[in-house]
Amino acid sequence: MENRNQKLKTPYYLVDEALLTENLKILKDVSERSGCKILLAQKAFSMFYAYPLLKKYLSGSAASGLFEARLGHEEFGGETHVFSAAYREDEFNEILRYADHIVFNSPSQVKKYGERAKRAGKSIGLRLNPECSTQEGHAIYDPCSPGSRLGTVKKNLSSAGDFENGILPLLDGFHFHTLCEQNSDALEITLAAVEEKFGPYLSRLKWLNLGGGHHITRQDYDREKLISLILKLREKYGLEVYLEPGEAVVLNAGFLVSTVLERMENGVEIAVLDTSAACHMPDVLEMPYRPPVQGGGEPGEKKYTYRLGGPTCLAGDIIGDYSFDTPLIEGGQVVFCDMALYTMVKNNTFNGMPLPSIVFRDTGGNLRMVKEFGYEDFKNRLS
């Protein structure tokens, strides 16, 4: 166990047990009061060191393919759910070893694999596209955008042949995932679209998975409305209801600690850090997303404003402009907040950048070095 005051080499991700537990208690309360089951969406957070804690509060894990399904089965336990836009023939039998629930993206995938999954004793579902977009500004994460490949739209059920007598009897449930960092009002709108388009089938199923994107642990999230919506679904259709949040599980429970390598000026004051947006927090560039910084404010809000950037050769490796009460100095630290989600699972070694270490802080404030990365981790990804 590392001493709580020991200075660790940056950059490193720090996951805080106390903050994580606060989120888990909220999710457990929602689960118990609504009667739903909540799963960890591993695509957002796969730090399996924390799984013994998480599985005390959650019912299982959700996966996006073979490797996540195996990780969830081996390290998390409980129920293991998997969804893929299209399954590989050479992987499907192995998926059957790990997954309890298998969700297919289209009627044709059900036709191809459904019988095999049922014979293996699996619960199977079909992902829906209710064609109801409630997102603003996150097109990259909108499964209801025009031309989306994710989920089955209503017209494709009627064109799938004898859906009601051929495919529907194979199904145990429906799945949809259309939200991204949203409140329960967006779910309410989406559920209305699902019931309008697919309502006649719901009473013939065993479960309904409402997917992820629910920011349940955010301070302003309307959890009472969420609970009410789930209770109504269960009462009206007799369904088991699942949620599979990713971000909500670890929201604001992680940090990325970095060091200032150099300061320079080119029309603006610039601080070059030892952490990279492109390599260590890709959502900053993809969404785009502006992570909070401890002690940092909006540009011009405080006395000293800096453009924070990474050390790579990518010109756009810019985290953002932030202001501080005191000047940043070479060797000083900058701490980014809300860095547990979509960081460790998406980081990369572009430019030969070392991956940040992973550190866990327990409720006593003690730091444990969970994982360090080096040259071999970079080299072994190559040939």
C-alpha positions in Angstrom: 0.0 0.0 0.0 1.4 3.4 -1.0 1.7 6.1 1.6 -1.1 8.6 1.1 1.4 11.5 0.8 3.8 9.7 -1.5 4.5 11.7 -4.7 3.6 9.5 -7.7 5.0 9.8 -11.1 2.6 11.5 -13.5 0.5 11.1 -15.4 -1.8 8.8 -13.6 -5.5 8.1 -13.3 -6.8 8.2 -9.7 -10.1 6.4 -8.8 -11.5 7.4 -5.5 -13.3 4.7 -3.5 -15.4 7.0 -1.4 -16.7 9.0 -4.4 -17.3 5.7 -6.3 -19.3 4.3 -3.4 -21.5 7.4 -3.3 -22.6 6.7 -6.9 -23.1 3.0 -6.2 -25.4 3.8 -3.2 -27.5 6.0 -5.4 -27.8 3.3 -8.1 -28.6 0.7 -5.5 -31.4 2.9 -4.1 -32.9 3.3 -7.6 -32.7 -0.4 -8.2 -34.4 -1.3 -4.9 -37.2 1.3 -5.1 -38.0 0.6 -8.8 -37.4 -3.1 -8.8 -35.1 -2.8 -11.8 -31.7 -4.4 -12.3 -28.7 -2.1 -13.0 -25.6 -3.3 -14.9 -22.2 -1.8 -15.4 -21.6 -0.8 -19.0 -18.0 -1.9 -19.3 -17.4 0.2 -22.4 -17.2 3.3 -20.2 -15.2 1.7 -17.3 -13.5 -1.6 -17.2 -11.1 -1.2 -14.2 -11.7 -4.7 -12.9 -9.7 -4.0 -9.8 -12.8 -2.1 -8.6 -15.3 -4.9 -9.6 -15.4 -6.5 -6.1 -16.8 -3.2 -4.9 -19.1 -2.6 -7.8 -20.7 -6.0 -7.6 -21.9 -5.4 -4.1 -24.3 -2.8 -5.6 -24.9 -3.8 -9.2 -26.5 -6.9 -10.8 -23.9 -7.6 -13.4 -22.2 -6.2 -16.4 -22.9 -5.2 -20.0 -20.5 -5.9 -22.8 -20.0 -4.9 -26.5 -18.3 -8.0 -27.7 -16.3 -11.1 -26.8 -13.5 -9.7 -24.7 -15.7 -7.5 -22.5 -18.2 -10.4 -22.1 -15.3 -12.6 -20.9 -14.0 -9.9 -18.5 -17.5 -9.4 -17.0 -18.0 -13.1 -16.6 -14.7 -13.8 -15.1 -14.2 -10.7 -12.9 -17.6 -9.3 -12.2 -20.0 -12.2 -12.1 -23.8 -11.8 -11.7 -25.5 -11.4 -15.1 -23.4 -10.9 -18.2 -25.2 -9.1 -21.1 -23.7 -8.6 -24.5 -24.7 -6.6 -27.5 -22.9 -6.3 -30.9 -23.9 -4.6 -34.1 -23.0 -7.9 -35.8 -21.5 -11.0 -34.3 -18.6 -12.9 -35.8 -19.1 -16.6 -36.6 -15.7 -17.5 -35.3 -16.4 -15.9 -31.9 -20.0 -16.7 -31.3 -19.6 -20.1 -29.6 -17.1 -18.5 -27.2 -19.6 -15.7 -26.4 -22.1 -18.4 -25.5 -19.7 -19.5 -22.8 -19.7 -16.1 -21.1 -22.9 -14.3 -21.7 -26.3 -14.9 -20.1 -28.2 -12.4 -22.2 -27.4 -11.9 -25.9 -28.9 -8.9 -27.8 -29.0 -8.9 -31.5 -29.0 -5.8 -33.7 -31.3 -7.0 -36.5 -33.9 -9.7 -37.3 -31.3 -11.2 -39.7 -28.8 -11.7 -36.8 -31.6 -13.3 -34.8 -32.3 -15.7 -37.7 -28.6 -16.5 -38.0 -27.7 -17.0 -34.3 -31.0 -17.0 -32.3 -31.7 -20.8 -32.3 -28.1 -21.6 -31.3 -28.3 -19.1 -28.4 -31.6 -20.5 -27.2 -30.3 -24.1 -27.3 -27.4 -22.9 -25.2 -30.0 -21.7 -22.6 -29.4 -18.0 -23.2 -31.9 -15.2 -22.9 -32.0 -13.3 -26.2 -33.2 -9.9 -27.3 -33.4 -7.5 -30.2 -32.1 -4.0 -30.1 -34.7 -1.4 -31.3 -34.2 2.0 -32.9 -37.2 4.1 -31.9 -36.2 6.8 -34.3 -36.5 9.4 -31.5 -33.4 11.6 -31.1 -33.3 13.6 -27.8 -29.6 14.6 -28.0 -28.2 18.0 -28.8 -24.6 18.4 -29.9 -23.4 14.8 -29.6 -24.1 13.4 -33.0 -21.2 10.9 -32.7 -23.1 9.2 -29.8 -26.6 9.4 -31.3 -27.9 5.9 -32.3 -31.1 7.6 -33.7 -29.3 9.8 -36.2 -30.4 9.3 -39.8 -28.8 6.3 -41.4 -27.8 4.8 -38.0 -26.6 1.2 -38.1 -27.6 0.6 -34.4 -31.0 -1.0 -33.7 -34.0 -2.1 -35.8 -36.5 0.4 -36.9 -40.2 -0.4 -37.1 -40.4 -0.8 -40.9 -37.6 -3.4 -40.8 -39.7 -5.6 -38.6 -42.4 -5.9 -41.3 -39.8 -6.5 -44.0 -38.1 -9.3 -42.0 -40.6 -11.9 -43.1 -43.0 -13.4 -40.6 -41.7 -11.5 -37.5 -44.6 -12.2 -35.2 -44.6 -16.0 -35.8 -41.0 -16.5 -36.7 -38.6 -14.2 -34.8 -40.7 -12.8 -32.0 -41.2 -16.3 -30.3 -37.4 -16.6 -30.1 -37.1 -13.2 -28.2 -37.1 -12.8 -24.5 -36.7 -9.0 -24.6 -36.1 -5.8 -26.3 -33.2 -3.4 -25.9 -32.7 0.2 -26.8 -30.0 2.7 -26.1 -30.5 6.3 -27.3 -29.3 8.6 -24.6 -26.0 10.3 -23.8 -25.5 12.1 -20.5 -29.2 12.9 -20.2 -31.9 13.3 -17.6 -35.0 11.2 -17.2 -37.2 13.6 -19.2 -35.3 12.3 -22.3 -36.1 8.8 -21.3 -39.7 9.6 -20.9 -39.8 11.0 -24.5 -38.0 8.0 -25.8 -40.3 5.5 -24.0 -43.3 7.1 -25.6 -41.8 6.5 -29.0 -40.9 2.9 -28.1 -44.5 2.2 -26.9 -46.0 3.9 -30.0 -43.9 1.8 -32.4 -43.3 -1.4 -30.5 -45.9 -1.4 -27.7 -48.0 -4.3 -29.0 -45.1 -6.7 -28.6 -44.0 -5.7 -25.1 -46.5 -7.8 -23.2 -45.2 -10.9 -25.0 -41.7 -10.4 -23.7 -39.9 -11.1 -20.4 -37.7 -8.0 -20.1 -36.9 -4.6 -21.5 -33.4 -3.1 -21.3 -33.4 0.7 -21.3 -29.7 0.9 -22.2 -27.3 3.6 -20.9 -26.8 7.3 -21.1 -28.8 7.9 -18.0 -26.9 10.4 -15.8 -28.5 9.0 -12.7 -25.9 10.0 -10.2 -25.7 13.6 -11.4 -26.8 16.1 -8.8 -29.7 17.5 -10.9 -30.9 14.1 -12.2 -34.6 13.5 -11.6 -34.4 10.0 -10.0 -38.1 10.1 -8.8 -39.2 10.4 -12.4 -36.9 7.5 -13.5 -38.3 5.3 -10.7 -41.9 6.2 -11.7 -41.2 5.3 -15.4 -39.8 2.0 -14.5 -42.6 1.1 -12.1 -45.2 1.9 -14.8 -43.4 -0.3 -17.3 -43.3 -3.2 -14.9 -46.9 -2.8 -14.0 -48.3 -2.3 -17.5 -46.3 -5.0 -19.3 -45.1 -7.3 -16.5 -41.5 -6.8 -17.6 -38.2 -7.2 -15.9 -36.5 -3.8 -16.5 -32.7 -3.3 -16.9 -30.5 -0.2 -17.0 -26.9 -0.3 -18.1 -25.3 3.0 -17.2 -21.5 3.5 -17.7 -20.8 7.1 -16.9 -23.2 7.2 -13.9 -21.4 4.5 -12.1 -18.1 6.4 -12.0 -19.3 10.0 -12.5 -16.9 12.5 -10.8 -15.1 9.6 -9.1 -11.8 9.7 -11.0 -9.0 12.1 -11.8 -6.1 12.4 -14.2 -3.0 13.9 -12.5 -0.5 15.6 -14.7 2.6 17.8 -14.5 3.5 21.0 -16.3 6.5 20.4 -18.6 6.9 23.8 -20.0 5.3 27.2 -20.4 5.5 29.2 -23.6 3.7 32.1 -25.4 2.3 32.4 -28.9 -0.5 35.0 -28.7 -1.8 33.1 -25.7 0.0 31.7 -22.6 0.5 27.9 -23.2 1.3 25.2 -20.7 2.6 21.9 -22.1 1.6 19.0 -19.9 2.8 15.4 -19.6 -0.7 14.2 -20.4 -2.4 14.2 -23.8 -6.0 14.7 -24.9 -5.4 12.6 -28.0 -3.8 9.7 -26.0 -5.2 9.8 -22.5 -8.7 11.4 -22.7 -9.9 11.0 -26.3 -13.4 12.2 -25.6 -12.0 15.7 -25.2 -11.4 15.7 -28.9 -14.2 13.3 -30.0 -17.3 14.7 -28.3 -15.8 17.4 -27.8 -15.7 17.5 -24.0 -14.2 20.0 -21.6 -13.0 18.3 -18.4 -13.1 20.2 -15.1 -9.8 21.1 -13.6 -9.2 21.5 -9.9 -8.8 25.2 -9.1 -9.4 26.0 -12.8 -12.0 28.4 -14.2 -13.2 29.6 -17.6 -10.7 31.7 -19.7 -10.4 35.2 -18.1 -12.4 34.2 -15.0 -9.3 34.1 -12.9 -6.1 36.1 -13.1 -3.9 33.8 -15.2 -5.2 32.0 -18.3 -3.4 29.2 -20.1 -4.0 26.9 -23.0 -3.4 23.4 -21.8 -1.9 21.0 -24.3 -0.2 17.7 -24.6 3.4 16.8 -25.6 2.5 15.0 -28.8 3.2 16.2 -32.4 -0.6 16.5 -33.1 -1.3 20.3 -33.5 -4.8 19.7 -32.1 -3.7 18.0 -29.0 -5.3 20.8 -26.9 -7.3 20.1 -23.8 -8.7 23.6 -23.5 -8.2 27.1 -22.1 -8.4 27.5 -18.3 -7.7 30.3 -15.8 -6.1 30.0 -12.4 -5.6 32.2 -9.3 -1.8 31.7 -9.4 0.6 31.2 -12.3 1.3 27.6 -13.5 4.9 26.7 -12.9 7.1 24.1 -14.5 6.9 21.0 -12.4 3.6 22.0 -10.9 0.6 19.7 -11.1 -2.7 20.1 -13.0 -5.5 17.7 -11.9 -8.4 16.9 -14.3 -11.6 15.8 -12.8 -14.3 13.3 -14.0 -11.6 11.2 -15.6 -12.7 7.6 -14.7 -15.1 7.3 -17.6 -14.1 6.7 -21.2 -10.4 7.3 -20.4 -8.7 4.0 -19.5 -10.9 2.1 -21.9 -10.1 4.4 -24.8 -6.5 5.6 -24.3 -3.7 4.8 -26.7 0.0 5.1 -27.3 0.1 7.4 -30.3 3.5 9.0 -30.6 4.9 6.4 -28.2 3.2 8.2 -25.4 3.3 6.1 -22.1 0.0 5.2 -20.8 -0.9 6.8 -17.4 -0.6 4.6 -14.3 -3.8 3.5 -12.6 -4.1 4.4 -8.9 -6.9 3.6 -6.4 -7.5 5.7 -3.3 -9.4 3.9 -0.5 -11.7 5.4 2.0 -8.8 5.9 4.4 -7.0 8.1 1.9 -4.4 5.5 1.1 -3.1 5.2 -2.4 -2.6 1.8 -4.1 -0.7 1.6 -7.4 -2.9 -0.8 -9.3 -1.1 -0.8 -12.7 2.0 0.8 -14.2 2.8 0.8 -18.0 6.1 1.0 -19.8 7.9 0.5 -23.1 6.8 -3.1 -23.5 3.1 -2.1 -23.4 3.8 0.2 -26.3 6.0 -2.3 -28.2 3.7 -5.3 -27.8 0.9 -3.5 -29.6 3.0 -3.3 -32.7 4.8 -5.8 -34.9 
